[in-house]
């Protein structure tokens, strides 16, 4: 999963370089003097599923700590010291890349990368729960996973909503130029990412349950990443490409 995440990050970097260069011609990189540390870094905030303060708020860059605290409070009598250490390491491996993304500057809410990472992380945590968490605690640990997913989803959606403009012009310069208002933009984005999450979770679960091999899993995920950073950018920014495909 980590190699796939690196592929995603490389795609994002290539996309940003391509887009910036296409606008500015000879400029290939943003000069250091124009870079601002943590300019767009926003705190992730969301309530729990029950509506109270989330245990993950304030720990968005090290969410394994929340799981570890829960284990210390509930699992000590069921696990040896070595088993507890091993379980915590597995949990940290499952949350590390989501934490890494949360710590980055320039984050603007829901993105394909965040959906991909969280879906893979959730699938991995549920497999860890099934295989390594004592049976007596699996229901409670599953609830913790639900809270983890809810926090990251809700916090990112909140940022997306706050930073979505009141309207955008669609088809600038064409005969069909029109306005797309905030509620419609949010609805379309939410629907897109909900569908992507379902698809990606399905691919991850197929792999974790042994129904597909690693090569096929990697190929499927790479295909989805290439499709997103290729055709989706094209369809969003080149109206003539849409007309050609209809």
N, C-alpha and C positions, 0 to 999 in steps of 0.2 A: 504494500500500500504506500510505503514511503517513496518508492521509485515513481509511482504514479503521481504523487503529490509534487515531486520535483519536476515531472513533465508538465504538470499544470502550471507551476510557477514560471517555468521557462516560456511556456506559451503566453502567459500574461506579460512577461518582460518583452517578448518579441512583438506582441500586439501594441504595447505602449510605445516602443521604439518606432515601429512602422507608422503609427498614427501621428506621433510628434514630428517625424521626419517629413511626412506627406504634407503637413501644414507649413513647416518652416524651411523646406528645401534642403539647404546644406547643413543645417544644424542637426547633429546626430545624438547629442546628449545635453541634458539640462546642465548649464554651468553650475559649479558648486556654490557660487555666491547667491544663486537664486533658490537654493534648497533650504527649507525650513524644517527643523527637527520636530517631528510629531505634529505637523501642521493640521492634519485632518484626523488625528487619533481621537476617538470618542469612547467614553466609558460605556460598557454594555450594562444596561439596567433592565430588570423585568421582575415581576412578581412570580411567586410559585404557582403551581397549578391550582392550589386552594385559595390564591389571592393574597397570601401573606408575603413577606420579604423572602426572596429566594436565597437559599444557602449558598448558591454559586455567585451571587452578586458580590463584587469586591475580590473575587478569586478567578476572574475570567481568563487570566494568563497562567494559572496553575490550578486547574480544576480537579486534578487528581488529589489535591489536599483535602477536598470535601469528601471524596470517596474514602480516603485513608482515615479521616476522622470518624466516619461512620463505621468503618471496619474495627477501629480501636474500641469503639463503644459497644459493638454488637458481636464481634467475631472472635474475641480473645479466647473464650472458653472452648471454641470449636477447632481452632487452628494452632499448630505449633509456631514457634518464633520464625523458623525457616519458611514454613508454609505461608505465614502472614507476609513476610518480606517478598517472597516470590509472587504472591497475588498482587501486592502493591506495585511491583515492577511491571506486571502485565497491564494493570490499569493505567499506569503512567504512559506506557507505550501506546495505549489506545487513545489517550486524550492529548498527547504531546503536540501533534500537528494542529489540532484545533486551537490549543493554547498559543501556539506560535503565530497562527493567523490573527488571533484576537489581539496580540501584542503589536501588530504592525501599524505604522502610520499610513494614512491615505485610505483607511477603511471607510466605506460609505454604506454599509448595510448589507443586505442580502446580495450574494454574488454566486456565480456558478461554482467557484472554488469553495466557498463556505458550505454550499449544499453538498458538494462532493465529499469534503473532509468530514462533515458532521455525520453524513449517512454511513460512511465507512467506519467512523469511530463508534457510532451506535451499534452497528452490526457486530463489530469486534467486542464491545463490552457485553453484549447479550450472549455471545459465544463464551466469553470468560465466565459469566455468571452461570451458564449451563454446565461448564466443565470444572470450574475450580472453587466456586463459592459453595459452602455447606448447604445442603438441601433445605435446612431449617431457615436459612437466611435469604434464599433466592427470591422470594416474593418481595421482601423489603429492598433488596439490592435492585430488583427490577424497577421498583418505584423510584429509586435514586436515579436510575438511567432515564426514566421518564422525565424527571425534574431537570436533569442535565440537558436533554434534548429540548425541552420546553423553554428553558432559560435562553439557550443560544438562538433558537428560532425566534422567540418573541423579542429578544433584545435587538436582533439584527433587523427584523421587520419594522420595529419602532424607529430605528435609525433611517431605514429606507423611506418610511412615510414622512419623517421630518424633513428629509433632504430632497424629496420629490417636488419639482416645481408645480405651481398652480395649473400650468398648462404648457403644452409644447406644440409647435407647428409641424404638421405631417405633410410631406410632399412639397417642400419649399420650391417655388418656381414652376411647379406643374399646374395643370388645369384643375387638378383635384386637390389643391392645397386646402387643408382643414386644420381645426384645432382638436387636440386630445387633452382632456382635462384630468386633473389630479386623481380623482376617484377611479377613472378608467385606466390610467397609467398604473396605479397601485394594484387594481384588480387583475390586469393583464400580467403584471410581473409576478404577483402572488400565485396566480394559476400556473404560470410557466414553471416556477421553481417548485411548486407542490408536485407537479407531474414529474419533473426531473428527479426530485427526491425519491418518489415511488419507483422510478425506473432504476436509479442507481442502487437503492437499497435492495432491490430484487437481484441485481447482478452480484452485489456483495454477498448476499445470503446464499445464492447458488454456489458460490465459491467456498464459503465457510462450511457449508453442509456437504461438500464433496461431490456436488452435482456437476461441476465444471472444473477443468484443470487450470493451473496458474497461467499458462500461455494464452488460453482462450479468454480468461478473465482480464488479463492485461490488454489484449487486443480490443476487447469490447469497451473497456474504459478509455483507451486511447482514441478509439473511433468517436466516442461521445465528446471527448475534449476537442478533437480536431473539428468535429461538426459545429460545436458551439463557437469556438474562436475563429472559425472560417465562415460558414454560411450564415450564422446568426448575426455576425458583425456586418456582413454584406447586405443582408435583408433589412437591417435597421438603418443603414447609412446610405444605401444606394437604391432609391425607389425604382430605377429602371431595371434592376436585377429582379425585383419582385414581379414586375410586369412580364419579364421574359420567362419566368417560371410558371406563371398562371396559365 
